[in-house]
C-alpha cells in the first residue's frame, strides 16, 4: 500500500520553530537557583523524554549550542547529518550525549536553548511547564529512582518463591492455531512487544470502543502525526518512578492503561509481571500482586485484602503483616476494568465519609470493589503503586480517580504488521503472499493495527496460500468473507469431533447474540447449560477454537477469542434458525439501538446473505435457510432506500454509512444498483470518515453511474481516506473536499483522477487542506489539459507566492477551462501580482477570481488594475481583507464601471 505523507507546512520543522523572545522566563529564573549537581540530576531525570521532545527541532537546538560556542562546527554537522538522513532519534540522542559529556556549562546553555525553542516543540513545552509547576525545589528530582529497601531475611525466601512462580506463569504465551500441526502454539513472551503512548487529552479516553468502526485510521493518524509532535512514548518501566509519574505526595502513584479489545493489554500486564519477576524492571518494588477483574467477579462475599491475596497467592501464609509495613514496595495490578460487574464510582463522596464504604486497613472486611477503590485512591496502604487496564469505553469511570499517568496501547503500524505475519507463518513465502493480499485490500489492511485481527487474518488466509486446490481469486475480500473462512477452517480441522456442528453453532450463536444484546463477553457454565451446551464439550478441539476456556481459577469462565468472533457467530445463527422467526423484526430492533452495539452484527448478517460468504460454511453446516437470506436482502434494500435521502443529522449520516457497509459486505451488485444506482448526491458534511468507511463509499460510488455531487466537507479523510476513493472520484461533477487535511500528497491522488480520460469533475473545492507550493506543480499540469474542470477553490492553504507563480503558468494555457478560481487566504504578497496579471491578460475563460484575506498592498495596485482591464472575461474580483490604503482601494473600485457587469469587491 502506498504511503501517504503530507509535505505541507509543518510547525515542527526547524526552519519554522518559533523562538521565545522573552529571555527571562520563569524556567530561566528557576535554572539559576540550581547548582551544577542539581542541574545534572534534572537533566538525567528528564533525559529519555528530552530525547523525544527535541527530535523535531534537533538542528535548531544544535545551532543555538553552536552559536554559544558549546558545539564545534564539526559536532554541529554531525548532528545535522544524522537528521538529514532521517535519523532524528539518533541525532537527538547524540546531541544529549555530547552535552552530558561537556559538563555543567553545556547543560545550562542547553536548557536556556530549550526555553527559546519551546513554543515550536509541544513535547518540550510540556516538560518545561512541568518544571515550572513543580517549582524551585531541586530535591524533587533527586533520588527519584530510590533503591529497594532491604527485605527482612524471613521475607526473602517468600519473595524468591513468589518471583519464581510468577516467572513460570508468565514466561510463555499459549495461542490456539489451526494452521500448523500443533493445536496450540507456545511463544516466548520476550518475543512480544507492546508500545505505549501517553494520552494527552480527554477526547482520546472516550473513543468509540469498536476498532472496526473508529480505531483504524485514528491509530494511523496518531502514529504518523500526533506521536511525532505531541504524544510521548512511554515504556512499561516508566509507568511508575519516572518523570511521567512523579508523585505530588507520598500517598502513592496510580496508572491507567487503555486499549481496544485484542490490542494487548493483558499481554502487557503479563510482560510487566515477567520483567519484574526476572529483575528487569522496578527494583524498588518488593512484591507484585496481579488480579483480573473477571476473576474478582467470582467473589460474592465481603473480603479483606489479606484474604484476597491469600486466595490467589496462598503461599504468603502469615507473613503479610510484614509485607504491609513497606507499602512503597508494593505494586497492585488490576486487569480489565471493563469486565468488572461492580461499578466503582470515584465521584461518590460517600466512600470518604460513610464507614461501610471505607477500607483503610488490609484487615478491614468490605466489598471487593471497596478494596480496589481504596488501593487506587491510596486510602489503603498509602504509598503503594497501582496499575489499572481498561477498554476505552470504561475508562471514564476513572475520570475522578487519583490517576497520575494515562497511557494507551496503539498496536502495530507499518513494518510491525509485516513482522507479525513473518512470525506467524513458518514458511516465509506464505507470509509474504498473505501480507501482500492484506496490503492490497484496504479493509483488511486497516484492521491490521490490532494483533488479534492479525491473528484472525493469518488463520483465515493462510490455507489459500498453502493449499494447491484453493484458487487465489477466491481469497476473502470483505470482513464477512474473512470470518466465514476463519470458521470454515475450524470446521475443516475439527468438524468430525461432534455429530451436529449446525446444532452446536445454533446454540452457541443464540448465546453469543444474547451477549451482544447485553454487552456481555464473559460466560460461565450456567450460561452454557442455559443454551443446552455441555461444558464438557468445550474440552474438544472444535469448541476450544470457538470459545476460550479459562480455568486458572476456581470458577471456570469462557470468552470468544475476540468480540468480533462473538458477533459473527451471533449473526451466523440467524441463518441456521428453523421455523418462522421474524428476522426482519429482529434486524429492525437491533438497528434501532443507538449505542452501536449491533453495528458489526448487522454488517455480518448482511454479509452472510452473500453466496461467497455462505458457501464455505454450508459445506459443513448444510444450506442456509433460503427464506432468511431473501428476507435479509429485502431488509437491506428497504433500509438503504429509506436512508438515502435522509442525511440531515449526524445520526442519519451514520445510519446511511452503515447501510453502505451492508451493501459492501453483501457484495450483491444487483442489490446495490437497485438502491444506489441512480443516486445523484451524497453528503457527509461534518461526519468523520475512517479509511474503512472511505473504502466502502468507494465501492458504492463504483456501482453508481449517476452521481453528480459528493460533499465530504470536514470529514477529515486525510490522504489515507482519499487513497481509498481515488479510483471513483472522476465520476463526480462537484467535489467538496474542504477541511480534510489532504496535504500535498493528496493532491497527487486528485491529479490522477483529473487526468482520467472519463473525468467529469467540474467543481473542486479544496479549501483548508494544508496544501503548499509543492502541490501547485501537479495542479498546473492538470488544469492545462483537463477539459471538465471549471471551478477550483484553493483558499485557506499556505500556497504562497511561489505556488501562485506556478499556477500562473497553467492559466496562460489556452487548453485551460477554469472559470472560477479561489485564492483567498493563500499568504500571497505583492511579489506574485505581476505574474497573475501577466498570466490572466491572455486568459479567455476566467470569470470569477477571489484574492481576499491575503497581504497585497498599494504596490500591487498597478498590476491588479492591469489584470482587471486585460482579462476581458472577468466579471467578479474579490479583494477584501488585504492591506490596501484608502487610496489604493479607490483606484481599484474605480474600475467597476469600465466594463458591463464587472464587479470589484473590496
C-alpha positions in Angstrom: 0.0 0.0 0.0 1.4 3.4 -0.9 2.4 5.6 1.9 0.7 9.0 2.3 2.8 11.9 3.6 1.8 15.5 3.9 4.5 17.8 2.8 2.5 20.8 3.9 3.8 23.3 6.4 5.0 21.5 9.5 5.2 23.7 12.5 7.9 21.4 14.0 10.3 22.0 11.1 13.4 23.6 12.4 13.3 26.4 9.9 9.8 27.4 11.3 10.4 26.8 15.0 9.2 30.0 16.8 11.8 31.4 19.2 10.6 32.8 22.5 11.5 36.5 22.6 11.4 36.7 26.4 14.9 36.0 27.8 13.9 36.0 31.5 11.1 33.5 31.7 10.1 31.5 34.8 12.1 28.5 33.7 15.3 30.5 33.1 14.9 32.0 36.6 14.4 28.6 38.1 17.6 27.2 36.5 19.7 30.0 38.1 18.7 28.5 41.5 20.1 25.1 40.7 23.7 24.3 41.3 25.7 22.2 38.8 24.9 18.9 40.5 21.2 19.7 40.8 21.1 20.7 37.1 22.8 17.4 36.3 20.2 15.5 38.2 17.4 17.4 36.5 18.8 16.6 33.1 19.3 12.9 33.9 15.7 12.8 35.3 14.2 14.1 32.1 16.8 12.7 29.6 14.6 10.0 28.0 11.7 12.4 27.5 14.0 15.2 26.2 15.4 12.9 23.6 11.8 12.5 22.2 10.9 16.2 22.8 13.7 17.7 20.7 13.6 15.2 17.8 11.7 17.6 15.5 13.9 20.6 16.3 17.2 19.0 17.0 19.1 21.0 14.3 17.7 24.2 15.8 18.9 23.2 19.3 22.3 22.3 17.9 22.5 25.7 16.1 21.9 27.6 19.3 24.6 25.5 21.2 27.0 26.2 18.3 26.3 29.9 18.4 27.1 29.8 22.1 30.5 28.0 21.4 29.3 24.8 23.2 29.4 22.7 20.0 32.2 22.9 17.3 31.2 23.3 13.7 32.1 19.6 13.2 29.9 18.5 16.0 27.0 20.6 14.7 27.5 19.0 11.2 27.4 15.5 12.7 24.0 16.3 14.4 22.5 17.7 11.2 23.9 14.9 9.0 22.1 12.3 11.1 18.9 14.4 11.0 19.1 14.8 7.2 19.5 11.1 6.8 16.2 10.7 8.6 17.8 9.5 11.8 16.2 12.1 14.1 16.2 9.7 17.1 19.9 9.1 16.7 20.5 12.8 16.2 18.8 13.9 19.4 20.5 11.0 21.3 23.9 12.1 20.0 23.2 15.8 20.9 22.2 14.9 24.5 25.3 12.6 24.9 27.6 15.4 23.7 26.1 17.9 26.2 26.3 15.5 29.1 30.0 14.9 28.2 30.8 18.6 28.0 29.8 19.4 31.6 27.8 21.8 33.6 28.0 24.9 31.4 26.9 23.0 28.3 23.9 21.6 30.3 22.9 25.1 31.4 23.2 26.6 27.9 21.1 23.6 26.6 18.3 24.3 29.0 18.4 28.0 28.1 18.1 26.9 24.4 15.1 24.8 25.3 13.4 27.8 26.7 13.9 29.6 23.4 12.6 26.7 21.3 9.7 25.5 23.5 6.8 27.1 21.6 7.5 25.2 18.4 8.0 21.9 20.2 4.9 20.8 22.1 6.6 17.9 24.0 9.4 20.2 25.1 6.9 22.8 26.2 5.1 20.2 28.2 8.3 19.3 30.1 9.1 22.9 30.8 5.6 23.6 32.1 6.0 20.6 34.5 9.2 22.1 35.8 7.5 25.4 36.3 4.6 23.7 38.2 7.0 21.7 40.4 8.8 24.9 41.5 12.3 25.7 42.5 12.9 22.8 44.9 15.6 20.6 43.2 15.1 17.8 45.7 12.0 16.8 43.8 14.3 15.4 41.1 16.9 13.8 43.4 16.9 10.2 44.3 13.6 9.6 42.4 14.7 6.1 41.4 15.0 5.0 45.0 16.8 1.8 45.8 14.8 -1.1 47.1 14.6 -1.1 50.9 16.3 -4.1 52.4 13.9 -7.0 52.9 13.8 -8.8 56.3 15.5 -12.1 55.9 12.4 -14.1 56.6 10.7 -12.4 53.6 13.5 -13.0 51.2 12.5 -16.7 50.7 8.9 -15.7 50.2 9.9 -13.1 47.6 12.1 -15.6 45.7 9.3 -18.2 45.7 6.8 -15.5 44.5 9.1 -14.4 41.7 9.8 -17.9 40.6 6.1 -18.8 40.5 5.2 -15.6 38.6 8.1 -16.2 36.1 6.8 -19.7 35.3 3.2 -18.4 34.9 4.2 -15.6 32.6 7.2 -16.6 30.5 5.2 -18.1 27.7 2.1 -17.2 25.6 -0.3 -20.0 24.5 -2.1 -19.3 21.3 -4.7 -21.6 19.7 -4.0 -22.2 16.0 -5.5 -24.4 13.2 -2.8 -23.9 10.6 0.1 -26.0 11.9 0.5 -29.5 13.3 0.3 -28.4 16.9 -3.2 -27.3 18.0 -1.6 -24.8 20.5 1.5 -22.8 19.7 3.8 -21.7 22.5 5.5 -18.3 22.1 8.2 -16.9 24.3 6.8 -13.8 25.9 10.0 -11.8 25.4 9.4 -12.0 21.6 6.2 -10.0 22.1 6.3 -6.2 22.3 3.6 -3.6 23.1 4.3 0.1 22.8 2.6 2.6 24.9 1.8 6.3 24.2 0.8 8.9 26.8 -2.8 10.0 26.3 -2.8 13.8 26.4 -6.5 14.8 26.4 -9.9 13.6 27.5 -11.2 13.1 23.9 -9.0 10.1 23.4 -10.2 8.5 26.6 -13.7 8.3 25.2 -13.0 7.0 21.8 -15.6 4.6 20.4 -14.6 1.1 21.6 -15.1 -0.8 18.4 -12.0 -0.8 16.3 -13.8 -1.7 13.1 -15.8 1.5 13.5 -13.3 4.0 14.6 -9.8 3.0 15.5 -8.2 2.0 12.2 -7.4 5.5 10.9 -7.2 7.0 14.4 -4.3 4.7 15.0 -2.5 5.7 11.8 -3.2 9.4 12.4 -1.8 9.3 15.9 1.4 7.4 15.0 2.2 9.5 11.9 1.2 12.9 13.2 0.5 13.3 16.9 3.0 10.9 18.2 5.7 12.7 16.3 4.6 16.1 17.6 2.7 15.8 20.8 2.3 12.4 22.3 5.1 10.9 24.2 6.1 7.2 24.0 6.3 5.5 27.4 7.9 2.2 28.3 6.3 -0.1 30.8 9.2 0.6 33.2 8.3 4.3 33.2 4.7 3.9 34.4 6.0 4.4 38.0 9.0 6.1 39.5 9.9 8.2 36.4 9.3 11.8 35.3 6.0 10.7 33.8 4.7 9.7 37.3 6.4 11.9 39.7 4.4 11.8 42.9 2.9 15.0 44.1 2.7 13.5 47.6 3.9 10.4 49.4 0.5 8.8 49.1 1.4 6.7 46.0 1.0 6.6 42.3 -1.7 5.1 40.1 -1.5 4.5 36.3 -4.3 3.7 33.9 -3.6 1.9 30.5 -6.3 1.9 27.9 -6.6 -0.2 24.8 -9.3 -1.6 22.4 -10.1 -5.3 22.6 -7.3 -7.5 21.4 -4.7 -4.8 21.4 -2.5 -6.4 24.0 -3.5 -5.1 27.5 -3.4 -8.4 29.2 -0.2 -9.4 27.4 1.3 -6.1 28.6 0.4 -6.9 32.1 2.0 -10.3 31.7 5.1 -8.7 30.4 5.3 -6.3 33.4 4.9 -9.2 35.8 7.5 -11.3 33.9 10.0 -8.4 33.7 9.7 -7.7 37.5 10.0 -11.4 38.4 13.2 -11.7 36.3 14.7 -8.5 37.8 14.5 -6.3 34.7 12.2 -3.5 36.0 11.2 -1.9 39.2 13.9 -3.0 41.6 12.4 -0.8 44.3 9.2 -2.9 44.1 9.4 -5.8 46.6 6.1 -7.6 45.7 3.7 -7.5 42.7 0.1 -8.7 43.1 -1.8 -9.1 39.8 -5.5 -9.6 39.6 -8.0 -9.9 36.7 -11.3 -8.2 37.2 -13.1 -11.2 35.6 -11.7 -13.3 38.5 -12.8 -10.8 41.1 -16.4 -11.1 39.7 -16.5 -14.6 41.3 -16.1 -13.2 44.8 -19.6 -12.6 46.1 -18.9 -12.1 49.8 -17.2 -9.4 51.9 -13.5 -9.8 51.9 -10.4 -8.1 53.2 -7.1 -7.5 51.4 -5.3 -10.2 53.3 -7.7 -12.9 52.3 -7.9 -11.6 48.7 -4.2 -12.0 48.3 -4.2 -15.4 50.1 -7.0 -16.6 47.8 -4.7 -16.1 44.7 -1.3 -16.4 46.4 -1.8 -18.8 49.3 2.0 -19.3 49.9 2.2 -15.9 51.6 0.7 -17.6 54.7 1.2 -15.5 57.8 3.9 -13.1 56.5 1.5 -10.5 55.0 1.6 -8.4 58.2 5.3 -7.8 57.5 4.6 -7.1 53.8 2.2 -4.2 54.7 5.0 -2.4 56.7 6.6 -1.2 53.5 3.7 -0.1 51.1 6.1 1.8 48.9 7.5 -1.6 47.9 4.1 -2.9 46.6 2.6 -2.9 43.2 -1.1 -3.9 42.6 -2.3 -4.6 39.1 -6.0 -4.9 38.1 -6.5 -6.0 34.6 -9.8 -5.4 32.6 -11.9 -2.8 34.5 -14.5 -3.0 31.7 -15.2 -6.7 32.7 -15.9 -5.8 36.4 -19.5 -6.5 37.2 -19.5 -4.0 40.1 -19.4 -0.3 39.3 -16.8 1.7 41.1 -17.9 5.4 41.4 -14.9 7.5 42.1 -17.1 10.6 42.3 -19.2 9.2 45.1 -18.2 11.2 48.3 -19.9 8.6 50.5 -16.8 6.4 50.1 -14.9 9.0 52.0 -17.5 9.7 54.7 -19.6 6.6 55.4 -17.9 3.7 57.3 -19.5 0.9 55.3 -17.7 2.1 52.2 -14.3 2.9 53.8 -11.5 0.5 53.6 -8.3 1.9 55.2 -6.8 -1.3 56.7 -5.7 -4.6 55.0 -7.6 -6.5 57.7 -10.8 -4.5 57.1 -13.8 -6.5 55.8 -15.6 -4.9 52.9 -16.8 -5.4 49.3 -14.1 -6.2 46.7 -15.0 -3.0 44.9 -14.2 -1.0 48.0 -10.8 -2.7 48.2 -10.0 -1.8 44.6 -11.2 1.8 45.1 -9.2 2.3 48.3 -6.0 1.0 46.7 -6.3 3.2 43.6 -7.2 6.2 45.8 -4.3 5.4 48.2 -6.7 5.2 51.2 -5.5 1.7 51.7 -1.7 1.1 52.0 -0.8 4.7 51.1 2.5 4.8 49.2 1.8 1.7 47.1 1.7 1.7 43.3 -1.5 0.7 41.3 -1.9 -0.2 37.6 -5.4 -0.5 36.1 -6.1 -1.6 32.5 -9.4 -1.0 30.6 -11.1 -0.7 27.3 -11.6 3.0 26.3 -15.4 2.9 26.9 -14.9 2.1 30.6 -12.1 4.5 31.1 -14.4 7.3 32.0 -15.1 5.5 35.3 -11.6 6.6 36.3 -12.0 10.3 35.5 -12.3 11.3 39.1 -9.7 8.8 40.3 -6.3 9.7 41.6 -4.5 8.7 38.3 -1.1 10.2 37.7 -0.3 8.5 34.4 -2.8 7.9 31.5 -1.5 5.7 28.7 -2.8 3.9 25.6 -1.6 0.9 23.7 -1.7 1.8 20.0 -0.7 -1.5 18.3 1.0 -2.2 15.0 1.9 0.2 12.3 3.8 -0.1 9.0 6.5 -2.8 9.1 5.4 -4.1 12.5 2.4 -5.6 10.8 4.6 -7.4 8.3 6.9 -8.6 11.1 3.8 -10.2 12.8 3.0 -12.3 9.8 6.6 -13.3 9.4 6.5 -14.7 13.0 3.0 -16.2 12.5 4.0 -18.3 9.4 6.9 -20.7 9.5 7.0 -20.5 5.6 8.2 -17.0 4.7 6.9 -17.4 1.2 3.4 -17.9 2.6 3.9 -15.0 5.0 4.8 -12.7 2.1 1.8 -13.9 0.0 -0.7 -13.4 2.8 0.7 -9.9 3.7 0.6 -8.9 0.0 -3.0 -9.8 -0.2 -3.8 -7.9 3.1 -1.8 -4.9 1.9 -3.7 -4.7 -1.3 -7.1 -4.9 0.4 -8.0 -1.6 2.1 -10.5 -3.2 4.5 -8.2 -5.9 5.7 -5.1 -3.8 5.9 -6.8 -1.2 8.0 -7.7 -3.9 10.5 -4.0 -4.9 10.9 -3.1 -2.4 13.6 -4.6 -4.9 16.1 -2.7 -8.1 17.0 -6.0 -10.0 17.4 -7.1 -9.1 13.9 -3.7 -10.1 12.5 -4.2 -13.5 14.2 -7.6 -13.9 12.6 -6.3 -12.8 9.2 -3.5 -15.4 9.5 -5.8 -18.2 10.4 -8.3 -17.4 7.7 -6.0 -16.5 4.8 -3.1 -19.0 5.4 -4.7 -22.0 3.7 -5.4 -20.1 0.5 -1.6 -19.8 0.0 -0.6 -23.2 1.4 -3.1 -25.5 -0.3 -2.8 -26.0 -4.1 -6.5 -26.7 -4.6 -7.5 -23.2 -3.4 -7.9 -20.5 -6.1 -6.3 -17.2 -5.2 -9.2 -15.3 -6.8 -11.5 -16.6 -4.1 -9.4 -15.1 -1.3 -11.6 -13.2 1.1 -12.1 -9.5 0.4 -14.8 -8.5 2.8 -14.7 -8.8 6.6 -17.7 -11.3 6.5 -15.8 -13.5 4.0 -12.7 -13.4 6.2 -14.6 -14.5 9.3 -16.5 -17.1 7.2 -13.2 -18.8 6.2 -11.9 -18.5 9.7 -14.9 -20.6 10.9 -14.6 -22.8 7.8 -11.0 -23.7 8.7 -12.1 -24.7 12.3 -14.8 -26.9 10.9 -12.5 -28.5 8.4 -9.9 -29.4 11.0 -12.3 -30.4 13.8 -15.7 -31.0 12.2 -15.6 -34.7 12.8 -15.4 -34.3 16.5 -19.1 -33.6 17.0 -22.2 -35.1 15.4 -24.1 -32.0 14.6 -22.0 -28.8 14.1 -25.1 -27.0 12.8 -26.9 -27.6 16.1 -23.9 -26.5 18.2 -23.5 -23.4 16.2 -27.1 -22.5 16.5 -27.0 -22.9 20.3 -23.6 -21.1 20.6 -24.9 -18.3 18.3 -28.0 -17.8 20.4 -25.8 -17.4 23.5 -23.5 -15.1 21.6 -26.4 -12.9 20.4 -27.7 -12.6 24.0 -24.1 -11.5 24.9 -24.1 -8.9 22.2 -27.5 -7.7 23.3 -26.4 -7.3 26.9 -22.8 -6.2 26.2 -21.6 -9.4 27.8 -18.4 -11.1 26.7 -17.6 -13.4 29.7 -19.7 -16.6 30.0 -19.9 -19.2 32.7 -21.0 -22.9 33.0 -24.5 -21.7 33.8 -24.7 -19.8 30.6 -23.7 -22.8 28.6 -26.2 -25.0 30.3 -29.0 -22.4 29.7 -28.4 -22.8 26.0 -28.2 -26.7 26.1 -24.4 -26.7 25.7 -22.5 -29.1 27.9 -19.4 -27.6 29.5 -17.6 -30.9 28.9 -17.9 -30.3 25.1 -15.6 -27.4 25.4 -12.7 -29.6 26.1 -12.7 -30.7 22.5 -10.5 -29.1 19.9 -13.5 -27.9 17.9 -15.2 -25.9 20.6 -11.9 -24.8 22.1 -11.3 -22.9 18.9 -14.6 -21.1 19.2 -14.7 -20.4 23.0 -11.6 -20.0 25.1 -11.8 -21.6 28.5 -10.1 -20.0 31.4 -9.9 -22.5 34.3 -6.9 -20.9 36.1 -9.3 -20.0 39.0 -11.9 -21.9 40.9 -14.8 -20.8 38.7 -14.4 -21.6 35.0 -15.2 -18.8 32.5 -15.4 -18.7 28.7 -14.8 -16.0 26.2 -14.8 -15.8 22.4 -11.3 -15.2 21.1 -12.4 -11.7 20.1 -15.6 -9.7 20.3 -16.0 -9.7 16.5 -16.0 -13.5 16.5 -18.8 -13.5 19.1 -20.7 -11.0 16.8 -20.1 -13.2 13.7 -21.3 -16.4 15.5 -24.4 -14.5 16.6 -25.0 -13.4 13.0 -24.4 -16.9 11.7 -27.1 -18.4 14.0 -29.8 -16.3 12.3 -29.3 -18.3 9.1 -29.5 -21.6 11.0 -32.6 -20.9 13.0 -35.5 -23.2 11.9 -39.2 -22.1 11.8 -40.8 -18.8 11.1 -38.6 -16.5 13.1 -39.2 -12.9 12.1 -35.7 -12.0 11.0 -36.7 -8.6 9.7 -38.2 -7.6 13.0 -35.1 -8.7 14.8 -32.9 -6.7 12.4 -35.0 -3.6 12.8 -34.9 -3.8 16.6 -31.2 -4.3 16.5 -30.8 -1.4 14.1 -32.8 0.9 16.5 -30.2 0.6 19.2 -28.4 3.9 19.2 -25.3 2.9 21.1 -23.8 0.9 18.2 -23.8 -2.5 20.0 -25.3 -4.2 16.9 -23.5 -2.4 14.1 -20.9 -5.1 13.4 -23.5 -7.8 14.0 -25.7 -6.3 11.3 -22.9 -6.0 8.8 -22.2 -9.7 9.3 -25.8 -10.6 8.8 -25.9 -8.6 5.5 -22.6 -10.2 4.5 -23.8 -13.8 5.2 -26.6 -13.2 2.6 -23.9 -13.3 0.0 -23.1 -16.7 -1.6 -19.4 -16.0 -1.4 -19.6 -15.9 2.4 -22.3 -18.6 2.9 -20.9 -21.3 0.5 -17.8 -22.4 2.5 -19.9 -22.7 5.7 -22.7 -24.5 4.0 -20.3 -27.3 3.2 -20.3 -28.3 6.9 -23.5 -26.7 8.3 -25.8 -27.6 5.3 -27.5 -24.9 3.3 -28.7 -21.7 4.9 -32.4 -21.1 5.1 -33.3 -19.5 1.7 -36.2 -17.6 3.1 -34.0 -16.0 5.7 -31.5 -14.9 3.1 -34.2 -13.4 0.9 -35.7 -11.5 3.9 -32.3 -10.2 4.9 -31.7 -8.9 1.3 -35.2 -7.3 1.4 -34.5 -5.6 4.7 -31.2 -4.2 3.5 -32.9 -3.0 0.3 -35.6 -1.1 2.3 -33.1 0.2 4.8 -30.9 1.7 2.1 -33.9 3.2 0.2 -35.3 4.7 3.4 -32.0 6.2 4.4 -30.6 7.5 1.1 -32.3 10.9 1.2 -32.2 11.3 5.0 -28.9 12.9 5.9 -29.9 16.0 7.9 -28.3 14.9 11.2 -25.1 13.2 12.3 -27.2 10.1 13.4 -28.8 9.9 9.9 -25.4 10.1 8.2 -24.1 7.3 10.4 -27.2 5.3 9.6 -26.6 5.9 5.8 -23.0 4.9 6.1 -24.0 1.7 8.0 -26.3 0.8 5.1 -23.4 1.3 2.7 -21.4 -1.2 4.8 -24.3 -3.6 4.5 -24.1 -3.3 0.7 -20.4 -3.7 0.7 -20.5 -6.8 2.9 -23.3 -8.4 0.8 -21.3 -8.0 -2.4 -24.7 -8.0 -4.2 -24.2 -5.9 -7.3 -27.9 -6.1 -8.3 -29.0 -5.0 -4.8 -26.5 -2.1 -4.8 -27.6 -0.9 -8.3 -31.3 -1.2 -7.3 -30.7 1.0 -4.2 -27.9 3.5 -5.0 -27.5 3.1 -8.8 -29.5 6.3 -9.6 -28.2 8.4 -6.7 -27.1 11.9 -7.8 -26.0 13.4 -4.5 -24.2 12.1 -1.4 -23.4 14.4 1.6 -21.5 13.5 4.7 -20.5 17.1 5.7 -19.1 17.2 9.2 -19.1 13.5 9.7 -15.8 11.9 10.4 -15.0 9.0 7.9 -12.4 6.3 8.6 -10.4 4.7 5.8 -12.7 1.7 6.0 -15.7 4.0 5.5 -13.9 5.5 2.5 -13.3 2.1 1.0 -17.0 1.2 1.4 -18.0 4.6 0.0 -15.7 3.9 -3.0 -17.4 0.5 -3.5 -20.8 2.2 -3.6 -19.7 5.0 -5.9 -18.2 2.4 -8.2 -21.7 1.0 -8.7 -23.4 4.4 -9.2 -23.2 5.9 -12.6 -25.4 9.0 -11.9 -23.5 10.6 -9.1 -23.1 14.3 -9.6 -22.3 15.9 -6.2 -20.1 14.4 -3.4 -19.8 16.5 -0.3 -17.1 15.4 2.2 -16.6 18.8 3.8 -15.0 18.4 7.2 -15.0 14.6 7.1 -11.2 14.6 7.9 -10.5 11.7 5.5 -6.8 12.8 5.0 -4.6 11.3 2.4 -5.2 7.7 3.5 -9.0 8.0 3.1 -8.6 9.8 -0.2 -6.4 6.9 -1.4 -9.4 4.6 -1.0 -11.6 6.9 -3.1 -9.1 7.8 -5.7 -10.5 5.4 -8.4 -14.1 6.7 -8.4 -13.7 10.4 -7.8 -13.5 11.1 -11.5 -17.3 10.2 -11.8 -18.4 13.2 -9.7 -19.2 16.6 -11.2 -19.0 18.5 -8.0 -16.4 17.6 -5.2 -16.4 19.4 -1.9 -13.3 18.3 0.0 -12.9 21.2 2.3 -11.0 20.7 5.7 -9.8 17.1 5.2 -6.1 17.7 5.8 -5.3 16.1 2.4 -1.8 17.7 2.2 0.3 17.8 -1.0 0.3 14.0 -1.3 -3.5 14.1 -1.5 -3.3 16.5 -4.5 -1.2 13.9 -6.3 -4.1 11.5 -5.9 -6.6 14.1 -7.1 -4.4 14.9 -10.1 -4.6 11.2 -11.2 -8.5 11.5 -11.1 -8.4 14.7 -13.1 -6.2 13.1 -15.7 -8.7 10.2 -16.2 -10.0 10.3 -19.8 -13.5 10.0 -18.4 -13.2 12.7 -15.8 -16.4 14.6 -15.2 -15.2 16.8 -12.3 -16.4 20.4 -12.9 -16.2 21.9 -9.4 -13.4 21.1 -7.0 -13.3 22.8 -3.5 -10.1 22.2 -1.6 -10.1 25.0 0.9 -8.2 24.4 4.2 -6.3 21.2 3.3 -2.7 22.2 4.3 -1.6 22.5 0.7 1.7 24.2 -0.1 3.5 25.4 -3.1 4.8 21.8 -3.5 1.4 20.7 -4.9 0.9 23.5 -7.4 3.1 21.9 -10.0 0.7 19.0 -10.1 -2.3 21.3 -10.4 -0.6 23.4 -13.1 0.0 20.3 -15.2 -3.6 19.1 -14.7 -5.5 22.3 -15.3 -3.6 22.9 -18.5 -5.1 19.8 -20.1 -8.3 18.9 -18.2 -11.3 19.8 -20.2 -14.0 19.4 -17.5 -12.8 21.4 -14.5 -14.2 24.9 -14.4 -14.3 25.8 -10.7 -11.2 25.5 -8.5 -11.1 26.8 -4.9 -7.7 26.6 -3.2 -8.4 29.1 -0.5 -7.0 28.9 3.1 -4.0 26.9 2.1 -0.4 28.2 2.5 0.4 28.2 -1.2 2.4 31.4 -1.0 3.7 33.5 -3.9 5.8 30.7 -5.3 2.7 28.4 -5.6 0.7 31.0 -7.4 3.5 31.7 -9.8 3.4 28.1 -10.8 -0.3 28.2 -11.2 0.0 31.3 -13.4 1.9 29.3 -16.0 -1.1 27.0 -16.4 -3.6 29.9 -16.5 -1.7 31.2 -19.6 -2.5 27.9 -21.5 -5.5 28.3 -23.9 -6.5 24.2 -23.0 -7.2 25.8 -19.5 -11.0 25.9 -18.9 -11.0 27.4 -15.4 -13.9 30.0 -15.0 -13.8 30.5 -11.2 -10.6 30.4 -9.2 -10.4 30.9 -5.4 -7.1 32.0 -3.9 -8.2 33.7 -0.7 -6.1 33.3 2.4 -3.2 31.8 0.5 -0.5 34.1 2.0 0.0 36.0 -1.2 2.0 39.2 -1.3 2.9 41.9 -3.9 5.6 39.7 -5.4 3.1 37.5 -7.2 0.8 40.2 -8.5 2.7 40.8 -11.7 2.7 37.0 -12.5 -1.1 36.8 -12.0 -1.7 39.9 -14.2 0.6 38.7 -17.0 -1.0 35.2 -17.0 -4.6 36.4 -17.0 -4.1 39.1 -19.6 -4.5 36.4 -22.3 -6.9 34.1 -20.4 -10.3 33.9 -22.1 -12.2 31.7 -19.6 -11.9 33.2 -16.1 -15.0 35.0 -14.9 -14.5 35.0 -11.1 -11.3 35.5 -9.1 -11.1 35.5 -5.3 -8.0 37.1 -3.8 -9.3 38.1 -0.4 -7.5 37.7 3.0 -4.0 38.0 1.6 -1.3 40.6 2.0 -1.5 42.7 -1.1 -0.6 46.4 -0.6 -0.8 49.5 -2.8 2.4 48.3 -4.5 0.2 45.7 -6.3 -2.5 48.2 -7.4 -1.0 48.8 -10.9 -0.7 45.1 -11.6 -4.2 44.3 -10.3 -5.7 47.2 -12.4 -4.0 45.8 -15.5 -5.3 42.3 -14.6 -8.9 43.6 -14.4 -8.7 45.6 -17.6 -7.0 43.0 -19.7 -8.8 39.8 -18.6 -11.9 40.6 -20.7 -14.0 37.7 -19.4 -13.6 38.6 -15.8 -16.9 39.7 -14.2 -16.0 39.5 -10.5 -12.9 40.0 -8.5 -12.9 39.7 -4.7 -10.1 41.7 -2.9 -11.5 42.1 0.7 -9.2 42.0 3.8 -5.9 42.9 2.1 -3.6 45.7 3.1 -4.6 48.5 0.7 -4.7 52.1 1.7 -8.0 54.0 1.2 -6.4 55.5 -2.0 -5.4 52.0 -3.3 -8.9 50.7 -2.7 -10.4 53.7 -4.5 -8.2 53.1 -7.5 -9.3 49.5 -7.8 -13.0 50.3 -7.1 -13.0 52.9 -9.8 -12.7 50.2 -12.5 -16.1 48.7 -11.6 -17.9 50.7 -14.3 -15.4 50.3 -17.1 -17.0 47.1 -18.4 -20.6 45.9 -18.4 -21.3 43.6 -15.5 -17.8 44.0 -13.9 -17.8 43.9 -10.0 -14.8 44.7 -7.9 -15.4 43.8 -4.2 -13.2 45.5 -1.6 
